[in-house]
Amino acid sequence: KKKKKKNKTQESEDLTSKEKTVSSVGDKGASAAKVEKQTEAKSSQSRTFDNGLAIEEVALGKPNGKRATPGSQVSVHYIGKLQKNGKIFDSNVGRRPFKFRLGVGEVIKGWDVGVNGMRVGDKRKLTIPPSMGYGATGAGPKIPPNAWLVFDVELVEVR
């Protein structure tokens, strides 16, 4: 038994070092898509892009649910928080879903990229860098300049 445990420990250490190699190689010039595919192959539920945008699958909807694609009208429930202190600055949970056309700039870039590909019923956590959010100006009194944002988003409908 001890030998088996020892072998398993060595195998997992080997895997960890291989994963580190893959991620360090991926950072050197591989496109975001390549890095993304590598993480999906490891059955990981999160992706981080070079600019800092992180998309984490929290829950999956119906496998045959309609998918959000650029140009489609989507409806979402969301909670928006500041990453720095976790303070909620906006939410429509318990209210009517927020509707917008995906991929045409009606919302911040982080949403256009982060909601793309979701299926109805999917829930994602989007961590959005200032460059894909409200940038150096911020938004109103609740979102300061250069703020990193975290959104919990659930796709309700796609038309």
C-alpha positions, -999 to +999 in steps of 0.1 A: +000+000+000+028+024+009+044+018-025+011+026-043+006+058-023+042+068-031+036+062-068+004+082-068+021+111-051+049+110-076+025+109-105+005+139-092+038+158-087+048+150-123+014+162-135+018+194-116+052+202-130+039+194-165+010+218-160+034+245-149+055+239-180+024+241-202+012+273-186+046+289-188+050+279-224+015+292-231+023+326-216+053+332-239+033+340-270+005+316-274-027+333-283-055+335-257-074+309-276-046+283-273-043+289-236-080+286-233-081+253-251-054+239-228-073+248-197-105+233-211-086+201-219-078+198-182-116+200-175-110+233-158-140+256-154-122+289-157-102+308-183-080+338-178-070+360-208-038+379-212-055+412-203-067+399-170-103+390-179-113+359-160-144+338-169-154+311-145-182+286-151-202+285-119-232+264-131-242+248-164-277+251-179-294+227-203-269+211-227-294+219-255-301+254-243-299+282-268-264+298-270-256+335-268-239+346-299-228+381-312-258+400-325-283+380-304-306+397-278-298+383-244-314+386-210-294+382-178-297+384-140-265+398-125-248+410-093-219+435-098-193+439-071-160+457-067-131+432-066-112+453-041-137+451-012-166+429-025-190+458-022-221+454-044-226+484-067-255+470-088-278+440-090-311+431-108-317+398-089-354+397-080-362+422-107-368+420-144-338+406-164-314+431-181-317+429-219-290+439-244-277+430-278-245+410-275-212+420-292-223+455-304-209+476-276-242+482-257-224+470-225-188+471-212-164+449-233-160+425-204-196+415-207-196+413-245-167+388-242-178+371-210-214+364-219-206+352-254-210+314-257-232+310-226-262+288-228-296+296-213-293+286-176-255+290-174-240+310-146-206+326-149-184+347-127-167+374-147-136+392-133-132+423-155-101+445-156-105+483-159-095+482-196-127+461-203-148+479-177-151+516-170-114+524-173-097+554-158-129+574-154-150+549-134-188+552-134-208+574-111-201+575-073-202+537-069-175+526-094-141+543-088-115+549-115-094+519-126-117+495-107-116+457-112-152+444-113-167+410-105-201+400-120-221+370-112-241+365-144-270+341-152-282+339-188-320+338-187-330+341-224-316+344-259-335+357-289 
